[in-house]
Amino acid sequence: MKRIYLLFLFFISLSFASCYEDPFFKLKVFVVNQDFIPVEGADVIISVQNDLGEIIEDATVFKSASTDNNGLASFDFENLGFFSVQVQKIIFSTNICGTSSVSLEENVIKEITILATESNCN
């Protein structure tokens, strides 16, 4: 009878040790101005672009969000990827912008900071 309990305990512990968890791909984008103060309400766009910097309309990834009061926008993805990140906000008829590129990693929360200034708008 003891052997049955031990065997049962072994199989239960084996099932807990071998639980598969789906990988996650997360990105946090922090937006700051030229004084390194967080920019609230900035539009953040995650996209795939071609060699000329044009957004590929039929790409499987196109996400957007606005930054919170800490200048943060968070994104979740299903796969690895290399993406373009664009930031824009209009403040009193002045347009501030910033761009960057980011590569996601499996089971890592990737964090980037983008400096949004008037001179970054092209």
Backbone as XML, in Angstrom:
<?xml version="1.0"?>
<chain id="A" units="angstrom">
  <residue number="1" name="MET">
    <atom name="N" x="0.815" y="-1.189" z="0.000"/>
    <atom name="CA" x="0.000" y="0.000" z="0.000"/>
    <atom name="C" x="0.863" y="1.260" z="0.000"/>
  </residue>
  <residue number="2" name="LYS">
    <atom name="N" x="1.990" y="1.218" z="0.741"/>
    <atom name="CA" x="2.895" y="2.367" z="0.769"/>
    <atom name="C" x="3.491" y="2.635" z="-0.604"/>
  </residue>
  <residue number="3" name="ARG">
    <atom name="N" x="3.768" y="1.579" z="-1.324"/>
    <atom name="CA" x="4.348" y="1.733" z="-2.660"/>
    <atom name="C" x="3.369" y="2.424" z="-3.611"/>
  </residue>
  <residue number="4" name="ILE">
    <atom name="N" x="2.108" y="2.119" z="-3.470"/>
    <atom name="CA" x="1.104" y="2.749" z="-4.330"/>
    <atom name="C" x="1.057" y="4.252" z="-4.048"/>
  </residue>
  <residue number="5" name="TYR">
    <atom name="N" x="1.090" y="4.631" z="-2.776"/>
    <atom name="CA" x="1.100" y="6.055" z="-2.425"/>
    <atom name="C" x="2.358" y="6.749" z="-2.930"/>
  </residue>
  <residue number="6" name="LEU">
    <atom name="N" x="3.485" y="6.080" z="-2.801"/>
    <atom name="CA" x="4.729" y="6.663" z="-3.296"/>
    <atom name="C" x="4.692" y="6.833" z="-4.811"/>
  </residue>
  <residue number="7" name="LEU">
    <atom name="N" x="4.185" y="5.818" z="-5.482"/>
    <atom name="CA" x="4.070" y="5.886" z="-6.933"/>
    <atom name="C" x="3.099" y="7.003" z="-7.336"/>
  </residue>
  <residue number="8" name="PHE">
    <atom name="N" x="1.977" y="7.082" z="-6.655"/>
    <atom name="CA" x="1.002" y="8.137" z="-6.904"/>
    <atom name="C" x="1.614" y="9.521" z="-6.656"/>
  </residue>
  <residue number="9" name="LEU">
    <atom name="N" x="2.332" y="9.688" z="-5.569"/>
    <atom name="CA" x="3.001" y="10.947" z="-5.253"/>
    <atom name="C" x="4.047" y="11.302" z="-6.311"/>
  </residue>
  <residue number="10" name="PHE">
    <atom name="N" x="4.770" y="10.303" z="-6.800"/>
    <atom name="CA" x="5.774" y="10.523" z="-7.846"/>
    <atom name="C" x="5.127" y="11.067" z="-9.122"/>
  </residue>
  <residue number="11" name="PHE">
    <atom name="N" x="4.013" y="10.457" z="-9.550"/>
    <atom name="CA" x="3.354" y="10.903" z="-10.779"/>
    <atom name="C" x="2.750" y="12.304" z="-10.632"/>
  </residue>
  <residue number="12" name="ILE">
    <atom name="N" x="2.232" y="12.608" z="-9.470"/>
    <atom name="CA" x="1.687" y="13.951" z="-9.240"/>
    <atom name="C" x="2.805" y="14.991" z="-9.274"/>
  </residue>
  <residue number="13" name="SER">
    <atom name="N" x="3.913" y="14.708" z="-8.613"/>
    <atom name="CA" x="5.023" y="15.669" z="-8.622"/>
    <atom name="C" x="5.617" y="15.811" z="-10.014"/>
  </residue>
  <residue number="14" name="LEU">
    <atom name="N" x="5.645" y="14.739" z="-10.781"/>
    <atom name="CA" x="6.153" y="14.796" z="-12.153"/>
    <atom name="C" x="5.248" y="15.664" z="-13.026"/>
  </residue>
  <residue number="15" name="SER">
    <atom name="N" x="3.946" y="15.568" z="-12.840"/>
    <atom name="CA" x="3.028" y="16.369" z="-13.654"/>
    <atom name="C" x="3.145" y="17.857" z="-13.323"/>
  </residue>
  <residue number="16" name="PHE">
    <atom name="N" x="3.406" y="18.212" z="-12.063"/>
    <atom name="CA" x="3.602" y="19.619" z="-11.709"/>
    <atom name="C" x="4.925" y="20.154" z="-12.235"/>
  </residue>
  <residue number="17" name="ALA">
    <atom name="N" x="5.939" y="19.344" z="-12.259"/>
    <atom name="CA" x="7.263" y="19.789" z="-12.694"/>
    <atom name="C" x="7.334" y="19.967" z="-14.208"/>
  </residue>
  <residue number="18" name="SER">
    <atom name="N" x="6.463" y="19.293" z="-14.937"/>
    <atom name="CA" x="6.568" y="19.347" z="-16.392"/>
    <atom name="C" x="5.437" y="20.162" z="-17.033"/>
  </residue>
  <residue number="19" name="CYS">
    <atom name="N" x="4.832" y="21.074" z="-16.297"/>
    <atom name="CA" x="3.761" y="21.897" z="-16.866"/>
    <atom name="C" x="4.352" y="22.877" z="-17.882"/>
  </residue>
  <residue number="20" name="TYR">
    <atom name="N" x="3.764" y="22.889" z="-19.039"/>
    <atom name="CA" x="4.212" y="23.783" z="-20.107"/>
    <atom name="C" x="3.508" y="25.123" z="-19.965"/>
  </residue>
  <residue number="21" name="GLU">
    <atom name="N" x="4.248" y="26.182" z="-20.084"/>
    <atom name="CA" x="3.670" y="27.513" z="-20.091"/>
    <atom name="C" x="3.966" y="28.163" z="-21.433"/>
  </residue>
  <residue number="22" name="ASP">
    <atom name="N" x="2.942" y="28.775" z="-22.015"/>
    <atom name="CA" x="3.128" y="29.475" z="-23.279"/>
    <atom name="C" x="4.114" y="30.629" z="-23.089"/>
  </residue>
  <residue number="23" name="PRO">
    <atom name="N" x="4.985" y="30.839" z="-24.068"/>
    <atom name="CA" x="5.909" y="31.972" z="-23.963"/>
    <atom name="C" x="5.148" y="33.282" z="-24.113"/>
  </residue>
  <residue number="24" name="PHE">
    <atom name="N" x="5.715" y="34.349" z="-23.546"/>
    <atom name="CA" x="5.096" y="35.667" z="-23.703"/>
    <atom name="C" x="6.103" y="36.616" z="-24.345"/>
  </residue>
  <residue number="25" name="PHE">
    <atom name="N" x="5.573" y="37.616" z="-24.999"/>
    <atom name="CA" x="6.361" y="38.635" z="-25.682"/>
    <atom name="C" x="5.736" y="39.981" z="-25.333"/>
  </residue>
  <residue number="26" name="LYS">
    <atom name="N" x="6.400" y="40.749" z="-24.495"/>
    <atom name="CA" x="5.846" y="42.012" z="-24.013"/>
    <atom name="C" x="6.796" y="43.160" z="-24.303"/>
  </residue>
  <residue number="27" name="LEU">
    <atom name="N" x="6.200" y="44.318" z="-24.510"/>
    <atom name="CA" x="6.966" y="45.524" z="-24.785"/>
    <atom name="C" x="6.386" y="46.671" z="-23.972"/>
  </residue>
  <residue number="28" name="LYS">
    <atom name="N" x="7.259" y="47.408" z="-23.285"/>
    <atom name="CA" x="6.879" y="48.629" z="-22.580"/>
    <atom name="C" x="7.625" y="49.783" z="-23.228"/>
  </residue>
  <residue number="29" name="VAL">
    <atom name="N" x="6.871" y="50.786" z="-23.655"/>
    <atom name="CA" x="7.445" y="51.962" z="-24.298"/>
    <atom name="C" x="7.255" y="53.151" z="-23.361"/>
  </residue>
  <residue number="30" name="PHE">
    <atom name="N" x="8.363" y="53.750" z="-22.947"/>
    <atom name="CA" x="8.336" y="54.964" z="-22.136"/>
    <atom name="C" x="8.632" y="56.144" z="-23.050"/>
  </residue>
  <residue number="31" name="VAL">
    <atom name="N" x="7.829" y="57.190" z="-22.956"/>
    <atom name="CA" x="8.014" y="58.384" z="-23.786"/>
    <atom name="C" x="8.338" y="59.552" z="-22.859"/>
  </residue>
  <residue number="32" name="VAL">
    <atom name="N" x="9.459" y="60.235" z="-23.162"/>
    <atom name="CA" x="9.877" y="61.396" z="-22.382"/>
    <atom name="C" x="10.138" y="62.560" z="-23.325"/>
  </residue>
  <residue number="33" name="ASN">
    <atom name="N" x="10.068" y="63.783" z="-22.779"/>
    <atom name="CA" x="10.371" y="64.965" z="-23.581"/>
    <atom name="C" x="11.851" y="65.328" z="-23.422"/>
  </residue>
  <residue number="34" name="GLN">
    <atom name="N" x="12.249" y="66.465" z="-23.980"/>
    <atom name="CA" x="13.669" y="66.848" z="-23.966"/>
    <atom name="C" x="14.202" y="67.113" z="-22.563"/>
  </residue>
  <residue number="35" name="ASP">
    <atom name="N" x="13.303" y="67.315" z="-21.587"/>
    <atom name="CA" x="13.718" y="67.492" z="-20.192"/>
    <atom name="C" x="13.615" y="66.179" z="-19.415"/>
  </residue>
  <residue number="36" name="PHE">
    <atom name="N" x="13.381" y="65.085" z="-20.131"/>
    <atom name="CA" x="13.240" y="63.737" z="-19.568"/>
    <atom name="C" x="12.047" y="63.614" z="-18.633"/>
  </residue>
  <residue number="37" name="ILE">
    <atom name="N" x="11.011" y="64.397" z="-18.903"/>
    <atom name="CA" x="9.755" y="64.327" z="-18.161"/>
    <atom name="C" x="8.808" y="63.429" z="-18.961"/>
  </residue>
  <residue number="38" name="PRO">
    <atom name="N" x="8.121" y="62.480" z="-18.301"/>
    <atom name="CA" x="7.197" y="61.594" z="-19.025"/>
    <atom name="C" x="6.131" y="62.378" z="-19.779"/>
  </residue>
  <residue number="39" name="VAL">
    <atom name="N" x="5.808" y="61.909" z="-20.977"/>
    <atom name="CA" x="4.810" y="62.559" z="-21.824"/>
    <atom name="C" x="3.521" y="61.738" z="-21.746"/>
  </residue>
  <residue number="40" name="GLU">
    <atom name="N" x="2.491" y="62.343" z="-21.180"/>
    <atom name="CA" x="1.193" y="61.688" z="-21.063"/>
    <atom name="C" x="0.374" y="61.922" z="-22.324"/>
  </residue>
  <residue number="41" name="GLY">
    <atom name="N" x="-0.363" y="60.898" z="-22.755"/>
    <atom name="CA" x="-1.262" y="61.040" z="-23.893"/>
    <atom name="C" x="-0.595" y="61.032" z="-25.251"/>
  </residue>
  <residue number="42" name="ALA">
    <atom name="N" x="0.634" y="60.576" z="-25.333"/>
    <atom name="CA" x="1.307" y="60.471" z="-26.631"/>
    <atom name="C" x="0.800" y="59.219" z="-27.354"/>
  </residue>
  <residue number="43" name="ASP">
    <atom name="N" x="0.642" y="59.318" z="-28.661"/>
    <atom name="CA" x="0.229" y="58.168" z="-29.469"/>
    <atom name="C" x="1.457" y="57.335" z="-29.812"/>
  </residue>
  <residue number="44" name="VAL">
    <atom name="N" x="1.398" y="56.052" z="-29.480"/>
    <atom name="CA" x="2.494" y="55.123" z="-29.770"/>
    <atom name="C" x="1.983" y="54.110" z="-30.780"/>
  </residue>
  <residue number="45" name="ILE">
    <atom name="N" x="2.700" y="53.962" z="-31.891"/>
    <atom name="CA" x="2.307" y="53.033" z="-32.955"/>
    <atom name="C" x="3.417" y="52.010" z="-33.160"/>
  </residue>
  <residue number="46" name="ILE">
    <atom name="N" x="3.045" y="50.735" z="-33.099"/>
    <atom name="CA" x="3.970" y="49.634" z="-33.353"/>
    <atom name="C" x="3.611" y="49.072" z="-34.721"/>
  </residue>
  <residue number="47" name="SER">
    <atom name="N" x="4.578" y="49.014" z="-35.628"/>
    <atom name="CA" x="4.287" y="48.547" z="-36.983"/>
    <atom name="C" x="5.495" y="47.846" z="-37.584"/>
  </residue>
  <residue number="48" name="VAL">
    <atom name="N" x="5.245" y="47.259" z="-38.725"/>
    <atom name="CA" x="6.306" y="46.664" z="-39.535"/>
    <atom name="C" x="6.488" y="47.591" z="-40.731"/>
  </residue>
  <residue number="49" name="GLN">
    <atom name="N" x="7.750" y="47.941" z="-41.034"/>
    <atom name="CA" x="8.015" y="48.858" z="-42.133"/>
    <atom name="C" x="8.966" y="48.229" z="-43.134"/>
  </residue>
  <residue number="50" name="ASN">
    <atom name="N" x="8.911" y="48.743" z="-44.360"/>
    <atom name="CA" x="9.840" y="48.284" z="-45.385"/>
    <atom name="C" x="11.150" y="49.066" z="-45.286"/>
  </residue>
  <residue number="51" name="ASP">
    <atom name="N" x="12.046" y="48.837" z="-46.232"/>
    <atom name="CA" x="13.362" y="49.478" z="-46.217"/>
    <atom name="C" x="13.296" y="50.997" z="-46.362"/>
  </residue>
  <residue number="52" name="LEU">
    <atom name="N" x="12.204" y="51.506" z="-46.913"/>
    <atom name="CA" x="12.035" y="52.947" z="-47.106"/>
    <atom name="C" x="11.357" y="53.615" z="-45.909"/>
  </residue>
  <residue number="53" name="GLY">
    <atom name="N" x="11.033" y="52.839" z="-44.885"/>
    <atom name="CA" x="10.376" y="53.395" z="-43.705"/>
    <atom name="C" x="8.876" y="53.535" z="-43.843"/>
  </residue>
  <residue number="54" name="GLU">
    <atom name="N" x="8.300" y="52.928" z="-44.873"/>
    <atom name="CA" x="6.858" y="52.992" z="-45.088"/>
    <atom name="C" x="6.193" y="51.821" z="-44.371"/>
  </residue>
  <residue number="55" name="ILE">
    <atom name="N" x="5.059" y="52.100" z="-43.715"/>
    <atom name="CA" x="4.333" y="51.043" z="-43.002"/>
    <atom name="C" x="3.771" y="50.044" z="-44.002"/>
  </residue>
  <residue number="56" name="ILE">
    <atom name="N" x="3.977" y="48.770" z="-43.744"/>
    <atom name="CA" x="3.426" y="47.705" z="-44.578"/>
    <atom name="C" x="2.000" y="47.456" z="-44.105"/>
  </residue>
  <residue number="57" name="GLU">
    <atom name="N" x="1.036" y="47.878" z="-44.914"/>
    <atom name="CA" x="-0.372" y="47.849" z="-44.520"/>
    <atom name="C" x="-0.893" y="46.444" z="-44.235"/>
  </residue>
  <residue number="58" name="ASP">
    <atom name="N" x="-0.452" y="45.447" z="-44.998"/>
    <atom name="CA" x="-0.982" y="44.099" z="-44.819"/>
    <atom name="C" x="-0.138" y="43.255" z="-43.855"/>
  </residue>
  <residue number="59" name="ALA">
    <atom name="N" x="0.735" y="43.891" z="-43.092"/>
    <atom name="CA" x="1.531" y="43.162" z="-42.098"/>
    <atom name="C" x="0.609" y="42.663" z="-40.988"/>
  </residue>
  <residue number="60" name="THR">
    <atom name="N" x="1.011" y="41.598" z="-40.364"/>
    <atom name="CA" x="0.160" y="40.998" z="-39.327"/>
    <atom name="C" x="0.193" y="41.782" z="-38.019"/>
  </residue>
  <residue number="61" name="VAL">
    <atom name="N" x="1.146" y="42.672" z="-37.858"/>
    <atom name="CA" x="1.249" y="43.432" z="-36.610"/>
    <atom name="C" x="1.092" y="44.923" z="-36.889"/>
  </residue>
  <residue number="62" name="PHE">
    <atom name="N" x="0.118" y="45.508" z="-36.247"/>
    <atom name="CA" x="-0.072" y="46.956" z="-36.233"/>
    <atom name="C" x="-0.842" y="47.243" z="-34.952"/>
  </residue>
  <residue number="63" name="LYS">
    <atom name="N" x="-0.183" y="47.846" z="-33.988"/>
    <atom name="CA" x="-0.804" y="48.131" z="-32.699"/>
    <atom name="C" x="-0.598" y="49.593" z="-32.351"/>
  </residue>
  <residue number="64" name="SER">
    <atom name="N" x="-1.535" y="50.136" z="-31.600"/>
    <atom name="CA" x="-1.383" y="51.507" z="-31.138"/>
    <atom name="C" x="-1.974" y="51.633" z="-29.740"/>
  </residue>
  <residue number="65" name="ALA">
    <atom name="N" x="-1.456" y="52.607" z="-29.010"/>
    <atom name="CA" x="-1.925" y="52.899" z="-27.659"/>
    <atom name="C" x="-1.493" y="54.310" z="-27.311"/>
  </residue>
  <residue number="66" name="SER">
    <atom name="N" x="-2.073" y="54.841" z="-26.255"/>
    <atom name="CA" x="-1.672" y="56.146" z="-25.729"/>
    <atom name="C" x="-0.946" y="55.937" z="-24.414"/>
  </residue>
  <residue number="67" name="THR">
    <atom name="N" x="0.015" y="56.804" z="-24.156"/>
    <atom name="CA" x="0.772" y="56.684" z="-22.914"/>
    <atom name="C" x="-0.075" y="57.144" z="-21.727"/>
  </residue>
  <residue number="68" name="ASP">
    <atom name="N" x="0.201" y="56.544" z="-20.573"/>
    <atom name="CA" x="-0.498" y="56.932" z="-19.352"/>
    <atom name="C" x="0.207" y="58.129" z="-18.705"/>
  </residue>
  <residue number="69" name="ASN">
    <atom name="N" x="-0.163" y="58.478" z="-17.475"/>
    <atom name="CA" x="0.438" y="59.652" z="-16.831"/>
    <atom name="C" x="1.906" y="59.464" z="-16.474"/>
  </residue>
  <residue number="70" name="ASN">
    <atom name="N" x="2.408" y="58.233" z="-16.588"/>
    <atom name="CA" x="3.830" y="57.967" z="-16.379"/>
    <atom name="C" x="4.603" y="57.898" z="-17.698"/>
  </residue>
  <residue number="71" name="GLY">
    <atom name="N" x="3.929" y="58.222" z="-18.803"/>
    <atom name="CA" x="4.571" y="58.160" z="-20.112"/>
    <atom name="C" x="4.757" y="56.744" z="-20.623"/>
  </residue>
  <residue number="72" name="LEU">
    <atom name="N" x="3.943" y="55.795" z="-20.147"/>
    <atom name="CA" x="4.103" y="54.376" z="-20.467"/>
    <atom name="C" x="2.957" y="53.860" z="-21.321"/>
  </residue>
  <residue number="73" name="ALA">
    <atom name="N" x="3.309" y="53.102" z="-22.358"/>
    <atom name="CA" x="2.342" y="52.342" z="-23.148"/>
    <atom name="C" x="2.845" y="50.899" z="-23.187"/>
  </residue>
  <residue number="74" name="SER">
    <atom name="N" x="1.960" y="49.938" z="-22.900"/>
    <atom name="CA" x="2.345" y="48.525" z="-22.839"/>
    <atom name="C" x="1.673" y="47.744" z="-23.952"/>
  </residue>
  <residue number="75" name="PHE">
    <atom name="N" x="2.403" y="46.751" z="-24.476"/>
    <atom name="CA" x="1.901" y="45.939" z="-25.577"/>
    <atom name="C" x="2.211" y="44.465" z="-25.320"/>
  </residue>
  <residue number="76" name="ASP">
    <atom name="N" x="1.312" y="43.589" z="-25.768"/>
    <atom name="CA" x="1.510" y="42.145" z="-25.731"/>
    <atom name="C" x="1.471" y="41.624" z="-27.162"/>
  </residue>
  <residue number="77" name="PHE">
    <atom name="N" x="2.358" y="40.686" z="-27.462"/>
    <atom name="CA" x="2.451" y="40.107" z="-28.796"/>
    <atom name="C" x="2.362" y="38.590" z="-28.708"/>
  </residue>
  <residue number="78" name="GLU">
    <atom name="N" x="2.063" y="37.957" z="-29.825"/>
    <atom name="CA" x="1.967" y="36.503" z="-29.875"/>
    <atom name="C" x="3.266" y="35.842" z="-30.318"/>
  </residue>
  <residue number="79" name="ASN">
    <atom name="N" x="4.133" y="36.578" z="-31.008"/>
    <atom name="CA" x="5.351" y="35.999" z="-31.572"/>
    <atom name="C" x="6.527" y="36.941" z="-31.415"/>
  </residue>
  <residue number="80" name="LEU">
    <atom name="N" x="7.694" y="36.407" z="-31.745"/>
    <atom name="CA" x="8.884" y="37.240" z="-31.850"/>
    <atom name="C" x="8.697" y="38.211" z="-33.002"/>
  </residue>
  <residue number="81" name="GLY">
    <atom name="N" x="9.448" y="39.279" z="-32.996"/>
    <atom name="CA" x="9.366" y="40.198" z="-34.113"/>
    <atom name="C" x="10.322" y="41.354" z="-33.965"/>
  </residue>
  <residue number="82" name="PHE">
    <atom name="N" x="10.563" y="42.022" z="-35.079"/>
    <atom name="CA" x="11.358" y="43.243" z="-35.128"/>
    <atom name="C" x="10.421" y="44.327" z="-35.626"/>
  </residue>
  <residue number="83" name="PHE">
    <atom name="N" x="10.183" y="45.346" z="-34.790"/>
    <atom name="CA" x="9.148" y="46.323" z="-35.084"/>
    <atom name="C" x="9.682" y="47.749" z="-35.043"/>
  </residue>
  <residue number="84" name="SER">
    <atom name="N" x="8.965" y="48.610" z="-35.735"/>
    <atom name="CA" x="9.216" y="50.044" z="-35.690"/>
    <atom name="C" x="8.260" y="50.644" z="-34.660"/>
  </residue>
  <residue number="85" name="VAL">
    <atom name="N" x="8.769" y="51.572" z="-33.856"/>
    <atom name="CA" x="7.955" y="52.236" z="-32.841"/>
    <atom name="C" x="7.972" y="53.727" z="-33.150"/>
  </residue>
  <residue number="86" name="GLN">
    <atom name="N" x="6.781" y="54.297" z="-33.336"/>
    <atom name="CA" x="6.655" y="55.721" z="-33.616"/>
    <atom name="C" x="5.821" y="56.371" z="-32.525"/>
  </residue>
  <residue number="87" name="VAL">
    <atom name="N" x="6.242" y="57.562" z="-32.112"/>
    <atom name="CA" x="5.567" y="58.307" z="-31.058"/>
    <atom name="C" x="5.253" y="59.697" z="-31.573"/>
  </residue>
  <residue number="88" name="GLN">
    <atom name="N" x="4.057" y="60.188" z="-31.242"/>
    <atom name="CA" x="3.686" y="61.538" z="-31.667"/>
    <atom name="C" x="2.692" y="62.133" z="-30.679"/>
  </residue>
  <residue number="89" name="LYS">
    <atom name="N" x="2.841" y="63.434" z="-30.426"/>
    <atom name="CA" x="1.879" y="64.176" z="-29.614"/>
    <atom name="C" x="1.923" y="65.633" z="-30.037"/>
  </residue>
  <residue number="90" name="ILE">
    <atom name="N" x="0.741" y="66.234" z="-30.113"/>
    <atom name="CA" x="0.637" y="67.664" z="-30.418"/>
    <atom name="C" x="0.348" y="68.389" z="-29.113"/>
  </residue>
  <residue number="91" name="ILE">
    <atom name="N" x="1.233" y="69.329" z="-28.765"/>
    <atom name="CA" x="1.089" y="70.119" z="-27.554"/>
    <atom name="C" x="1.038" y="71.589" z="-27.961"/>
  </residue>
  <residue number="92" name="PHE">
    <atom name="N" x="-0.134" y="72.213" z="-27.807"/>
    <atom name="CA" x="-0.300" y="73.634" z="-28.143"/>
    <atom name="C" x="0.233" y="73.955" z="-29.537"/>
  </residue>
  <residue number="93" name="SER">
    <atom name="N" x="-0.232" y="73.250" z="-30.523"/>
    <atom name="CA" x="0.132" y="73.392" z="-31.932"/>
    <atom name="C" x="1.598" y="73.051" z="-32.232"/>
  </residue>
  <residue number="94" name="THR">
    <atom name="N" x="2.318" y="72.479" z="-31.254"/>
    <atom name="CA" x="3.682" y="72.002" z="-31.494"/>
    <atom name="C" x="3.654" y="70.480" z="-31.534"/>
  </residue>
  <residue number="95" name="ASN">
    <atom name="N" x="4.208" y="69.921" z="-32.580"/>
    <atom name="CA" x="4.232" y="68.483" z="-32.774"/>
    <atom name="C" x="5.552" y="67.923" z="-32.241"/>
  </residue>
  <residue number="96" name="ILE">
    <atom name="N" x="5.490" y="66.980" z="-31.286"/>
    <atom name="CA" x="6.712" y="66.304" z="-30.838"/>
    <atom name="C" x="6.620" y="64.841" z="-31.269"/>
  </residue>
  <residue number="97" name="CYS">
    <atom name="N" x="7.761" y="64.298" z="-31.691"/>
    <atom name="CA" x="7.790" y="62.952" z="-32.245"/>
    <atom name="C" x="9.061" y="62.231" z="-31.810"/>
  </residue>
  <residue number="98" name="GLY">
    <atom name="N" x="9.049" y="60.930" z="-32.033"/>
    <atom name="CA" x="10.231" y="60.116" z="-31.806"/>
    <atom name="C" x="10.039" y="58.763" z="-32.462"/>
  </residue>
  <residue number="99" name="THR">
    <atom name="N" x="11.121" y="58.121" z="-32.809"/>
    <atom name="CA" x="11.054" y="56.795" z="-33.423"/>
    <atom name="C" x="12.148" y="55.907" z="-32.855"/>
  </residue>
  <residue number="100" name="SER">
    <atom name="N" x="11.911" y="54.619" z="-32.975"/>
    <atom name="CA" x="12.901" y="53.631" z="-32.564"/>
    <atom name="C" x="12.534" y="52.307" z="-33.210"/>
  </residue>
  <residue number="101" name="SER">
    <atom name="N" x="13.405" y="51.351" z="-33.083"/>
    <atom name="CA" x="13.144" y="49.983" z="-33.511"/>
    <atom name="C" x="13.397" y="49.075" z="-32.324"/>
  </residue>
  <residue number="102" name="VAL">
    <atom name="N" x="12.697" y="47.962" z="-32.306"/>
    <atom name="CA" x="12.846" y="47.044" z="-31.180"/>
    <atom name="C" x="12.676" y="45.603" z="-31.658"/>
  </residue>
  <residue number="103" name="SER">
    <atom name="N" x="13.447" y="44.732" z="-31.059"/>
    <atom name="CA" x="13.357" y="43.304" z="-31.314"/>
    <atom name="C" x="12.881" y="42.630" z="-30.033"/>
  </residue>
  <residue number="104" name="LEU">
    <atom name="N" x="11.815" y="41.851" z="-30.122"/>
    <atom name="CA" x="11.271" y="41.179" z="-28.945"/>
    <atom name="C" x="12.043" y="39.898" z="-28.651"/>
  </residue>
  <residue number="105" name="GLU">
    <atom name="N" x="11.993" y="39.487" z="-27.385"/>
    <atom name="CA" x="12.625" y="38.250" z="-26.950"/>
    <atom name="C" x="11.597" y="37.424" z="-26.204"/>
  </residue>
  <residue number="106" name="GLU">
    <atom name="N" x="11.724" y="36.113" z="-26.301"/>
    <atom name="CA" x="10.794" y="35.210" z="-25.644"/>
    <atom name="C" x="10.922" y="35.295" z="-24.128"/>
  </residue>
  <residue number="107" name="ASN">
    <atom name="N" x="9.774" y="35.424" z="-23.453"/>
    <atom name="CA" x="9.679" y="35.468" z="-21.988"/>
    <atom name="C" x="10.479" y="36.605" z="-21.362"/>
  </residue>
  <residue number="108" name="VAL">
    <atom name="N" x="10.601" y="37.713" z="-22.085"/>
    <atom name="CA" x="11.294" y="38.896" z="-21.591"/>
    <atom name="C" x="10.378" y="40.095" z="-21.803"/>
  </residue>
  <residue number="109" name="ILE">
    <atom name="N" x="10.251" y="40.922" z="-20.777"/>
    <atom name="CA" x="9.523" y="42.178" z="-20.934"/>
    <atom name="C" x="10.532" y="43.213" z="-21.406"/>
  </residue>
  <residue number="110" name="LYS">
    <atom name="N" x="10.465" y="43.520" z="-22.690"/>
    <atom name="CA" x="11.395" y="44.470" z="-23.297"/>
    <atom name="C" x="10.937" y="45.885" z="-22.968"/>
  </residue>
  <residue number="111" name="GLU">
    <atom name="N" x="11.857" y="46.746" z="-22.533"/>
    <atom name="CA" x="11.535" y="48.124" z="-22.207"/>
    <atom name="C" x="12.416" y="49.060" z="-23.025"/>
  </residue>
  <residue number="112" name="ILE">
    <atom name="N" x="11.783" y="50.061" z="-23.654"/>
    <atom name="CA" x="12.543" y="51.072" z="-24.384"/>
    <atom name="C" x="12.020" y="52.445" z="-23.990"/>
  </residue>
  <residue number="113" name="THR">
    <atom name="N" x="12.895" y="53.425" z="-24.087"/>
    <atom name="CA" x="12.525" y="54.814" z="-23.835"/>
    <atom name="C" x="12.744" y="55.596" z="-25.112"/>
  </residue>
  <residue number="114" name="ILE">
    <atom name="N" x="11.750" y="56.374" z="-25.488"/>
    <atom name="CA" x="11.835" y="57.185" z="-26.705"/>
    <atom name="C" x="11.790" y="58.655" z="-26.315"/>
  </residue>
  <residue number="115" name="LEU">
    <atom name="N" x="12.745" y="59.410" z="-26.825"/>
    <atom name="CA" x="12.801" y="60.843" z="-26.610"/>
    <atom name="C" x="11.974" y="61.515" z="-27.697"/>
  </residue>
  <residue number="116" name="ALA">
    <atom name="N" x="10.895" y="62.170" z="-27.288"/>
    <atom name="CA" x="10.008" y="62.843" z="-28.236"/>
    <atom name="C" x="10.294" y="64.336" z="-28.191"/>
  </residue>
  <residue number="117" name="THR">
    <atom name="N" x="10.790" y="64.860" z="-29.305"/>
    <atom name="CA" x="11.088" y="66.294" z="-29.388"/>
    <atom name="C" x="10.555" y="66.834" z="-30.722"/>
  </residue>
  <residue number="118" name="GLU">
    <atom name="N" x="10.505" y="68.140" z="-30.833"/>
    <atom name="CA" x="10.042" y="68.786" z="-32.057"/>
    <atom name="C" x="10.989" y="68.499" z="-33.216"/>
  </residue>
  <residue number="119" name="SER">
    <atom name="N" x="12.260" y="68.382" z="-32.926"/>
    <atom name="CA" x="13.245" y="68.167" z="-33.998"/>
    <atom name="C" x="13.227" y="66.741" z="-34.538"/>
  </residue>
  <residue number="120" name="ASN">
    <atom name="N" x="12.537" y="65.810" z="-33.861"/>
    <atom name="CA" x="12.476" y="64.420" z="-34.334"/>
    <atom name="C" x="11.371" y="64.186" z="-35.343"/>
  </residue>
  <residue number="121" name="CYS">
    <atom name="N" x="10.568" y="65.183" z="-35.658"/>
    <atom name="CA" x="9.458" y="65.030" z="-36.596"/>
    <atom name="C" x="9.958" y="65.301" z="-38.013"/>
  </residue>
  <residue number="122" name="ASN">
    <atom name="N" x="9.941" y="64.306" z="-38.845"/>
    <atom name="CA" x="10.371" y="64.454" z="-40.242"/>
    <atom name="C" x="9.218" y="64.251" z="-41.177"/>
  </residue>
</chain>
